[in-house]
Amino acid sequence: MKTCRRPFAPSLIAAAIAASLMAAAPLVAPGALVGQQYGASIAVGGQQVLVGEPGAGALPGVVYVYGRAGGAWGEVGRLSVSAAPGPPDGFGRALAAEGDLVMVGAPAWEDGAGAVFVYRADGRGGWAEAGRLSSGVPGGGFGSSVSLDGGAVLVSAPGEDEGVGAVYLF
């Protein structure tokens, strides 16, 4: 059997891919505070890009919403929790978006029980809070990871059952 070795082929392929994936413009954290963890999660919802910043210490989490106008990306809004129990809530640690639906994980919500906040497009380019999901299990970390596919919503809670973990399907 004859083999053909091309030691530089992977490098050439990687270089070609990198050349075609040049960043249009970096999205940077407004205010850029140490410990905010900007970019901990990212998602695309419709024509908008969402970037999670779950915060740390006494800083609450937020999700920045970016839109494109005239070829340039800029901040067009923010998602936050109106009635936060107090930081740290981890809001923005996980994100999922599909069509007019956005899910934001807050695994440290209410002393670590966690929650997922549901937002729907409001028809004016923004998002309106439409509900909240939670298992209510103390220390469960519900919302550590979130996924959307069709009508299915998956939410992880890795701290439930003494760390055995759980995944919820809605």
Z-matrix of the N, CA and C atoms (Angstrom, degrees):
N
C 1 1.440
C 2 1.525 1 108.33
N 3 1.293 2 115.37 1 135.33
C 4 1.449 3 120.93 2 -179.32
C 5 1.528 4 109.21 3 -104.74
N 6 1.301 5 116.09 4 134.11
C 7 1.462 6 119.73 5 177.39
C 8 1.518 7 109.31 6 -115.36
N 9 1.270 8 114.32 7 152.30
C 10 1.457 9 120.29 8 179.38
C 11 1.521 10 107.70 9 -117.19
N 12 1.300 11 115.79 10 124.77
C 13 1.462 12 119.34 11 -179.55
C 14 1.521 13 109.77 12 -108.30
N 15 1.296 14 114.17 13 132.19
C 16 1.466 15 120.76 14 177.33
C 17 1.530 16 106.91 15 -130.91
N 18 1.324 17 116.08 16 84.32
C 19 1.454 18 118.79 17 -172.92
C 20 1.529 19 115.09 18 -63.67
N 21 1.324 20 117.88 19 -21.10
C 22 1.461 21 118.87 20 -177.13
C 23 1.517 22 113.05 21 -98.72
N 24 1.318 23 118.32 22 -5.33
C 25 1.465 24 121.18 23 -177.00
C 26 1.528 25 112.78 24 -57.86
N 27 1.343 26 120.38 25 -48.09
C 28 1.470 27 118.43 26 179.42
C 29 1.528 28 112.60 27 -59.78
N 30 1.333 29 116.67 28 -38.17
C 31 1.460 30 119.57 29 179.12
C 32 1.516 31 111.26 30 -65.31
N 33 1.325 32 116.45 31 -39.66
C 34 1.462 33 119.97 32 179.26
C 35 1.525 34 110.68 33 -66.87
N 36 1.321 35 116.33 34 -40.22
C 37 1.462 36 120.04 35 178.46
C 38 1.524 37 109.77 36 -64.67
N 39 1.328 38 117.05 37 -45.47
C 40 1.463 39 120.74 38 179.30
C 41 1.523 40 110.99 39 -61.23
N 42 1.332 41 117.32 40 -40.61
C 43 1.465 42 120.72 41 178.96
C 44 1.523 43 110.77 42 -64.69
N 45 1.334 44 117.15 43 -40.27
C 46 1.465 45 120.73 44 179.33
C 47 1.529 46 110.84 45 -65.60
N 48 1.328 47 116.57 46 -41.22
C 49 1.465 48 120.42 47 178.51
C 50 1.529 49 110.05 48 -65.61
N 51 1.327 50 117.14 49 -45.84
C 52 1.463 51 120.69 50 -179.49
C 53 1.523 52 111.23 51 -61.24
N 54 1.324 53 117.30 52 -38.81
C 55 1.465 54 120.70 53 179.79
C 56 1.521 55 111.34 54 -64.60
N 57 1.326 56 116.98 55 -33.18
C 58 1.462 57 119.65 56 -178.93
C 59 1.527 58 112.54 57 -84.43
N 60 1.323 59 117.90 58 -9.88
C 61 1.459 60 121.71 59 -177.31
C 62 1.528 61 112.39 60 -113.86
N 63 1.288 62 117.26 61 39.52
C 64 1.458 63 120.55 62 179.39
C 65 1.530 64 109.33 63 -67.37
N 66 1.304 65 116.57 64 136.98
C 67 1.465 66 121.52 65 -179.90
C 68 1.525 67 110.10 66 -65.13
N 69 1.324 68 116.22 67 130.20
C 70 1.460 69 120.71 68 177.80
C 71 1.523 70 109.34 69 -67.47
N 72 1.293 71 117.01 70 -45.73
C 73 1.462 72 122.81 71 177.09
C 74 1.519 73 107.54 72 -169.76
N 75 1.318 74 117.18 73 138.73
C 76 1.463 75 117.77 74 178.01
C 77 1.527 76 110.60 75 -72.58
N 78 1.307 77 115.66 76 142.87
C 79 1.461 78 120.94 77 172.58
C 80 1.523 79 105.35 78 -96.53
N 81 1.298 80 116.86 79 121.41
C 82 1.462 81 120.11 80 -176.27
C 83 1.522 82 110.77 81 -112.71
N 84 1.308 83 114.55 82 154.33
C 85 1.464 84 120.91 83 -178.22
C 86 1.519 85 110.72 84 -70.02
N 87 1.330 86 116.98 85 125.78
C 88 1.462 87 119.19 86 173.80
C 89 1.528 88 109.10 87 -67.98
N 90 1.302 89 117.36 88 126.45
C 91 1.461 90 120.26 89 179.65
C 92 1.512 91 113.81 90 88.70
N 93 1.322 92 118.04 91 -31.89
C 94 1.463 93 124.96 92 175.57
C 95 1.531 94 114.25 93 39.50
N 96 1.322 95 116.62 94 67.77
C 97 1.456 96 121.28 95 177.95
C 98 1.523 97 110.52 96 -89.89
N 99 1.308 98 116.27 97 139.30
C 100 1.458 99 121.62 98 179.19
C 101 1.525 100 109.47 99 -59.97
N 102 1.319 101 116.43 100 133.42
C 103 1.457 102 121.50 101 176.16
C 104 1.515 103 115.53 102 89.42
N 105 1.325 104 118.62 103 -4.07
C 106 1.465 105 120.33 104 -177.90
C 107 1.530 106 112.87 105 -73.59
N 108 1.305 107 119.03 106 -21.83
C 109 1.469 108 124.19 107 175.76
C 110 1.529 109 112.72 108 64.09
N 111 1.327 110 116.18 109 42.92
C 112 1.462 111 122.54 110 176.17
C 113 1.527 112 109.06 111 -56.14
N 114 1.319 113 116.56 112 131.00
C 115 1.461 114 121.28 113 179.32
C 116 1.517 115 113.89 114 89.14
N 117 1.334 116 117.88 115 9.68
C 118 1.467 117 120.57 116 178.40
C 119 1.523 118 110.79 117 -60.00
N 120 1.329 119 116.31 118 -26.87
C 121 1.463 120 121.39 119 175.83
C 122 1.523 121 107.98 120 -145.91
N 123 1.328 122 115.67 121 150.84
C 124 1.463 123 121.20 122 179.03
C 125 1.521 124 109.19 123 -143.14
N 126 1.327 125 116.04 124 151.07
C 127 1.466 126 120.92 125 177.65
C 128 1.521 127 108.41 126 -158.18
N 129 1.317 128 115.27 127 160.71
C 130 1.453 129 122.04 128 174.84
C 131 1.514 130 107.32 129 -115.21
N 132 1.329 131 116.65 130 126.50
C 133 1.462 132 122.24 131 178.93
C 134 1.509 133 109.51 132 -126.17
N 135 1.324 134 116.98 133 105.57
C 136 1.458 135 120.62 134 -177.21
C 137 1.513 136 109.81 135 64.38
N 138 1.309 137 117.32 136 -123.48
C 139 1.462 138 122.41 137 179.33
C 140 1.525 139 111.71 138 -99.17
N 141 1.325 140 116.38 139 19.30
C 142 1.454 141 120.47 140 -177.16
C 143 1.525 142 111.24 141 -123.52
N 144 1.324 143 114.74 142 153.09
C 145 1.457 144 122.54 143 176.12
C 146 1.523 145 107.09 144 -110.01
N 147 1.329 146 116.10 145 135.26
C 148 1.467 147 121.41 146 179.80
C 149 1.526 148 109.02 147 -114.84
N 150 1.325 149 116.42 148 135.93
C 151 1.461 150 122.04 149 -179.66
C 152 1.525 151 108.40 150 -128.41
N 153 1.331 152 115.67 151 121.30
C 154 1.458 153 121.24 152 -179.85
C 155 1.513 154 112.51 153 -85.71
N 156 1.322 155 115.26 154 141.55
C 157 1.458 156 123.35 155 176.29
C 158 1.529 157 106.29 156 -135.93
N 159 1.342 158 117.65 157 88.59
C 160 1.466 159 120.61 158 -171.44
C 161 1.521 160 116.08 159 -70.28
N 162 1.302 161 118.11 160 -9.82
C 163 1.459 162 119.85 161 177.62
C 164 1.509 163 112.83 162 76.54
N 165 1.314 164 114.85 163 175.28
C 166 1.461 165 121.52 164 179.37
C 167 1.522 166 108.08 165 -156.36
N 168 1.303 167 116.13 166 152.65
C 169 1.460 168 120.03 167 179.02
C 170 1.513 169 111.82 168 59.83
N 171 1.324 170 116.87 169 -124.49
C 172 1.460 171 121.94 170 -177.37
C 173 1.524 172 112.71 171 -87.04
N 174 1.323 173 117.94 172 4.17
C 175 1.460 174 121.37 173 -176.47
C 176 1.522 175 110.83 174 -94.31
N 177 1.342 176 117.78 175 125.50
C 178 1.469 177 119.99 176 179.68
C 179 1.524 178 111.43 177 -75.80
N 180 1.317 179 116.17 178 159.27
C 181 1.455 180 120.99 179 178.38
C 182 1.518 181 112.04 180 -80.58
N 183 1.334 182 115.12 181 159.05
C 184 1.462 183 122.07 182 178.98
C 185 1.526 184 108.15 183 -152.76
N 186 1.322 185 116.40 184 154.64
C 187 1.461 186 122.11 185 173.46
C 188 1.520 187 106.90 186 -118.88
N 189 1.332 188 116.15 187 124.59
C 190 1.463 189 121.75 188 178.01
C 191 1.518 190 108.60 189 -90.39
N 192 1.323 191 115.82 190 138.48
C 193 1.461 192 122.22 191 179.51
C 194 1.526 193 107.38 192 -113.65
N 195 1.339 194 115.56 193 125.73
C 196 1.462 195 121.75 194 -179.26
C 197 1.520 196 109.74 195 -115.98
N 198 1.320 197 115.46 196 144.11
C 199 1.455 198 121.98 197 176.02
C 200 1.514 199 109.04 198 -131.19
N 201 1.309 200 115.04 199 164.41
C 202 1.460 201 120.54 200 -178.05
C 203 1.523 202 109.18 201 -108.49
N 204 1.328 203 115.68 202 129.13
C 205 1.464 204 121.44 203 176.67
C 206 1.525 205 107.89 204 -137.09
N 207 1.321 206 116.52 205 123.50
C 208 1.458 207 120.10 206 179.50
C 209 1.513 208 113.84 207 61.94
N 210 1.324 209 117.31 208 30.92
C 211 1.460 210 121.30 209 178.62
C 212 1.515 211 114.52 210 85.16
N 213 1.329 212 118.22 211 -5.66
C 214 1.463 213 121.01 212 -179.77
C 215 1.526 214 110.19 213 -113.92
N 216 1.328 215 115.21 214 143.67
C 217 1.457 216 121.26 215 177.63
C 218 1.523 217 109.47 216 -89.87
N 219 1.328 218 115.77 217 140.90
C 220 1.456 219 120.57 218 176.89
C 221 1.515 220 110.57 219 -151.94
N 222 1.327 221 116.16 220 158.21
C 223 1.463 222 120.55 221 179.59
C 224 1.524 223 109.52 222 -68.88
N 225 1.345 224 115.29 223 129.84
C 226 1.467 225 120.54 224 179.36
C 227 1.529 226 112.20 225 -117.54
N 228 1.318 227 116.99 226 -5.93
C 229 1.454 228 119.52 227 179.54
C 230 1.511 229 112.13 228 175.86
N 231 1.328 230 114.61 229 177.34
C 232 1.464 231 121.64 230 178.13
C 233 1.519 232 108.66 231 -142.37
N 234 1.322 233 114.91 232 145.38
C 235 1.459 234 121.11 233 173.04
C 236 1.523 235 107.05 234 -108.78
N 237 1.308 236 115.77 235 132.46
C 238 1.458 237 120.59 236 175.82
C 239 1.523 238 107.61 237 -149.20
N 240 1.300 239 115.29 238 170.72
C 241 1.457 240 120.47 239 -178.67
C 242 1.517 241 108.47 240 -94.48
N 243 1.319 242 115.91 241 127.85
C 244 1.464 243 120.17 242 -177.26
C 245 1.525 244 112.60 243 -72.99
N 246 1.313 245 117.77 244 -32.35
C 247 1.471 246 121.25 245 -177.06
C 248 1.522 247 110.19 246 -123.49
N 249 1.323 248 115.97 247 63.26
C 250 1.461 249 120.28 248 -178.42
C 251 1.526 250 110.84 249 -70.29
N 252 1.344 251 117.02 250 141.40
C 253 1.457 252 120.04 251 178.95
C 254 1.517 253 111.50 252 -75.16
N 255 1.315 254 116.82 253 -4.09
C 256 1.458 255 122.11 254 -177.64
C 257 1.508 256 110.22 255 117.61
N 258 1.321 257 115.73 256 141.80
C 259 1.453 258 119.42 257 -179.04
C 260 1.514 259 110.56 258 -71.08
N 261 1.298 260 119.71 259 160.28
C 262 1.461 261 123.20 260 -6.01
C 263 1.529 262 110.98 261 -81.89
N 264 1.310 263 116.30 262 136.05
C 265 1.465 264 120.52 263 179.03
C 266 1.526 265 112.20 264 -108.49
N 267 1.340 266 116.50 265 -14.95
C 268 1.458 267 120.34 266 179.88
C 269 1.513 268 113.23 267 72.70
N 270 1.332 269 117.59 268 12.05
C 271 1.462 270 121.79 269 -179.49
C 272 1.528 271 109.16 270 -58.61
N 273 1.334 272 115.70 271 121.67
C 274 1.458 273 120.91 272 -178.03
C 275 1.517 274 113.69 273 101.48
N 276 1.325 275 117.74 274 0.88
C 277 1.473 276 121.09 275 178.78
C 278 1.527 277 110.70 276 -64.11
N 279 1.342 278 117.04 277 -32.40
C 280 1.469 279 121.84 278 178.35
C 281 1.521 280 108.58 279 -134.03
N 282 1.330 281 115.96 280 144.91
C 283 1.464 282 122.13 281 179.04
C 284 1.515 283 110.08 282 -138.61
N 285 1.314 284 115.57 283 145.22
C 286 1.465 285 121.93 284 170.53
C 287 1.521 286 106.58 285 -146.65
N 288 1.319 287 115.99 286 141.91
C 289 1.464 288 120.28 287 179.86
C 290 1.515 289 109.17 288 -142.28
N 291 1.321 290 114.30 289 143.41
C 292 1.462 291 120.43 290 176.15
C 293 1.524 292 107.38 291 -158.36
N 294 1.323 293 115.76 292 121.95
C 295 1.457 294 119.87 293 179.87
C 296 1.512 295 111.34 294 58.85
N 297 1.328 296 116.61 295 -123.13
C 298 1.467 297 120.27 296 -178.15
C 299 1.525 298 112.71 297 -98.84
N 300 1.333 299 117.05 298 21.62
C 301 1.461 300 121.97 299 -176.13
C 302 1.526 301 110.58 300 -123.01
N 303 1.325 302 116.45 301 133.87
C 304 1.465 303 122.65 302 175.12
C 305 1.519 304 108.02 303 -129.99
N 306 1.327 305 116.30 304 135.96
C 307 1.461 306 122.93 305 176.41
C 308 1.526 307 107.65 306 -117.08
N 309 1.329 308 115.85 307 132.22
C 310 1.461 309 121.58 308 -179.84
C 311 1.523 310 108.64 309 -121.44
N 312 1.326 311 116.35 310 118.75
C 313 1.454 312 121.48 311 178.40
C 314 1.518 313 111.60 312 -82.33
N 315 1.323 314 115.68 313 138.15
C 316 1.468 315 123.69 314 175.97
C 317 1.526 316 107.08 315 -133.41
N 318 1.350 317 117.54 316 75.25
C 319 1.468 318 120.53 317 -171.38
C 320 1.522 319 115.67 318 -67.19
N 321 1.327 320 118.37 319 -13.90
C 322 1.465 321 119.98 320 178.80
C 323 1.527 322 112.21 321 -99.51
N 324 1.327 323 116.85 322 4.05
C 325 1.468 324 122.58 323 -178.57
C 326 1.524 325 110.17 324 -56.98
N 327 1.307 326 117.24 325 139.57
C 328 1.465 327 124.49 326 177.29
C 329 1.528 328 112.72 327 47.50
N 330 1.321 329 114.05 328 65.33
C 331 1.468 330 122.20 329 176.73
C 332 1.519 331 113.79 330 58.41
N 333 1.322 332 116.28 331 37.02
C 334 1.456 333 120.21 332 174.16
C 335 1.507 334 116.20 333 88.88
N 336 1.327 335 118.60 334 -1.10
C 337 1.471 336 119.47 335 175.31
C 338 1.521 337 108.93 336 -64.14
N 339 1.328 338 115.96 337 -40.21
C 340 1.459 339 121.77 338 177.32
C 341 1.512 340 113.45 339 87.53
N 342 1.322 341 114.60 340 160.88
C 343 1.461 342 121.71 341 178.64
C 344 1.519 343 109.03 342 -158.51
N 345 1.310 344 115.29 343 160.04
C 346 1.465 345 122.30 344 171.78
C 347 1.518 346 106.46 345 -122.81
N 348 1.321 347 115.81 346 125.47
C 349 1.462 348 121.81 347 179.60
C 350 1.520 349 108.62 348 -97.23
N 351 1.325 350 115.17 349 132.71
C 352 1.463 351 122.30 350 -176.37
C 353 1.525 352 108.42 351 -104.27
N 354 1.328 353 115.83 352 129.14
C 355 1.466 354 122.14 353 177.64
C 356 1.520 355 108.71 354 -123.76
N 357 1.336 356 115.30 355 144.27
C 358 1.467 357 121.88 356 175.53
C 359 1.518 358 108.33 357 -121.43
N 360 1.328 359 115.10 358 146.98
C 361 1.460 360 120.08 359 176.29
C 362 1.519 361 108.46 360 -60.03
N 363 1.332 362 116.08 361 136.71
C 364 1.468 363 119.65 362 -176.56
C 365 1.529 364 113.50 363 -93.23
N 366 1.337 365 117.83 364 2.77
C 367 1.456 366 121.23 365 179.16
C 368 1.519 367 113.93 366 83.87
N 369 1.328 368 117.64 367 -4.23
C 370 1.461 369 121.96 368 179.47
C 371 1.527 370 111.27 369 -119.18
N 372 1.328 371 116.90 370 18.27
C 373 1.458 372 120.84 371 -179.29
C 374 1.514 373 113.91 372 90.62
N 375 1.322 374 117.38 373 1.09
C 376 1.457 375 121.15 374 179.90
C 377 1.518 376 111.56 375 -115.54
N 378 1.310 377 115.24 376 -173.28
C 379 1.462 378 122.31 377 -178.55
C 380 1.519 379 109.08 378 -129.17
N 381 1.329 380 117.21 379 139.82
C 382 1.462 381 122.57 380 178.28
C 383 1.524 382 109.32 381 -119.06
N 384 1.337 383 116.39 382 136.00
C 385 1.463 384 120.22 383 178.39
C 386 1.522 385 109.03 384 -63.92
N 387 1.347 386 115.86 385 126.55
C 388 1.466 387 121.09 386 -175.40
C 389 1.521 388 113.23 387 -114.37
N 390 1.322 389 117.74 388 -7.29
C 391 1.454 390 119.28 389 -179.49
C 392 1.515 391 112.12 390 164.08
N 393 1.334 392 114.54 391 -179.01
C 394 1.457 393 121.20 392 -179.44
C 395 1.517 394 109.18 393 -145.36
N 396 1.319 395 115.95 394 140.18
C 397 1.463 396 122.68 395 175.96
C 398 1.524 397 108.37 396 -113.83
N 399 1.326 398 117.07 397 143.93
C 400 1.456 399 121.46 398 176.05
C 401 1.521 400 109.20 399 -162.18
N 402 1.313 401 115.36 400 149.34
C 403 1.465 402 118.91 401 174.16
C 404 1.522 403 110.15 402 -90.96
N 405 1.334 404 116.75 403 -21.33
C 406 1.457 405 121.18 404 179.76
C 407 1.512 406 114.76 405 76.53
N 408 1.327 407 118.00 406 8.45
C 409 1.464 408 121.29 407 -179.05
C 410 1.531 409 109.04 408 -85.08
N 411 1.342 410 118.42 409 116.32
C 412 1.458 411 120.74 410 -179.69
C 413 1.531 412 111.81 411 -55.21
N 414 1.332 413 115.96 412 132.47
C 415 1.461 414 121.20 413 178.49
C 416 1.515 415 114.87 414 74.68
N 417 1.331 416 117.74 415 6.57
C 418 1.464 417 121.29 416 -175.96
C 419 1.508 418 115.50 417 -72.11
N 420 1.325 419 117.38 418 -24.91
C 421 1.461 420 120.02 419 -178.93
C 422 1.518 421 113.40 420 67.37
N 423 1.328 422 116.43 421 28.75
C 424 1.460 423 122.01 422 179.39
C 425 1.528 424 108.72 423 -54.52
N 426 1.323 425 116.80 424 129.00
C 427 1.460 426 121.15 425 -178.63
C 428 1.512 427 113.88 426 98.14
N 429 1.331 428 117.42 427 9.79
C 430 1.462 429 120.04 428 177.87
C 431 1.520 430 111.58 429 -63.67
N 432 1.323 431 115.89 430 -31.23
C 433 1.461 432 122.82 431 176.46
C 434 1.520 433 107.45 432 -143.87
N 435 1.337 434 115.90 433 142.22
C 436 1.462 435 121.52 434 -177.36
C 437 1.519 436 108.59 435 -137.95
N 438 1.333 437 116.44 436 141.31
C 439 1.462 438 120.97 437 177.41
C 440 1.525 439 109.77 438 -142.08
N 441 1.332 440 115.67 439 143.61
C 442 1.466 441 122.78 440 177.26
C 443 1.519 442 108.86 441 -122.72
N 444 1.318 443 116.45 442 139.15
C 445 1.462 444 120.87 443 174.41
C 446 1.519 445 108.46 444 -155.32
N 447 1.315 446 115.83 445 112.05
C 448 1.458 447 119.02 446 -176.64
C 449 1.512 448 108.78 447 63.46
N 450 1.290 449 118.68 448 -122.14
C 451 1.459 450 121.68 449 177.17
C 452 1.506 451 112.64 450 -98.81
N 453 1.327 452 117.71 451 1.76
C 454 1.466 453 121.07 452 -176.14
C 455 1.523 454 111.68 453 -91.70
N 456 1.328 455 115.23 454 138.84
C 457 1.458 456 122.72 455 175.73
C 458 1.525 457 107.09 456 -122.26
N 459 1.329 458 116.73 457 127.58
C 460 1.464 459 122.41 458 175.22
C 461 1.519 460 108.55 459 -113.19
N 462 1.324 461 116.25 460 134.47
C 463 1.461 462 121.57 461 179.58
C 464 1.524 463 108.35 462 -133.94
N 465 1.338 464 115.81 463 131.44
C 466 1.465 465 118.66 464 177.81
C 467 1.524 466 110.77 465 -95.67
N 468 1.320 467 114.24 466 152.41
C 469 1.464 468 123.33 467 175.76
C 470 1.530 469 106.66 468 -141.11
N 471 1.344 470 117.14 469 76.64
C 472 1.463 471 120.44 470 -171.61
C 473 1.519 472 115.66 471 -66.93
N 474 1.327 473 118.66 472 -15.33
C 475 1.458 474 120.63 473 -179.33
C 476 1.515 475 114.89 474 -92.60
N 477 1.326 476 116.57 475 -5.15
C 478 1.473 477 118.94 476 -178.33
C 479 1.525 478 111.56 477 -70.04
N 480 1.318 479 115.35 478 158.11
C 481 1.465 480 123.56 479 178.69
C 482 1.529 481 110.84 480 54.34
N 483 1.338 482 114.49 481 51.06
C 484 1.464 483 122.24 482 177.94
C 485 1.518 484 112.55 483 56.71
N 486 1.330 485 116.87 484 37.51
C 487 1.460 486 121.23 485 176.84
C 488 1.511 487 114.78 486 90.61
N 489 1.325 488 117.81 487 -2.02
C 490 1.468 489 119.95 488 174.67
C 491 1.520 490 108.54 489 -64.81
N 492 1.339 491 116.64 490 -38.17
C 493 1.456 492 122.42 491 177.20
C 494 1.511 493 113.30 492 91.05
N 495 1.326 494 114.42 493 164.22
C 496 1.462 495 121.43 494 179.18
C 497 1.520 496 109.00 495 -152.74
N 498 1.317 497 115.54 496 155.12
C 499 1.461 498 122.76 497 173.38
C 500 1.518 499 106.67 498 -127.72
N 501 1.322 500 115.70 499 130.15
C 502 1.463 501 121.83 500 -179.23
C 503 1.520 502 109.71 501 -106.06
N 504 1.327 503 115.45 502 137.48
C 505 1.458 504 122.47 503 176.27
C 506 1.518 505 108.11 504 -114.02
N 507 1.327 506 116.68 505 123.00
C 508 1.467 507 122.40 506 178.50
C 509 1.514 508 108.55 507 -114.00
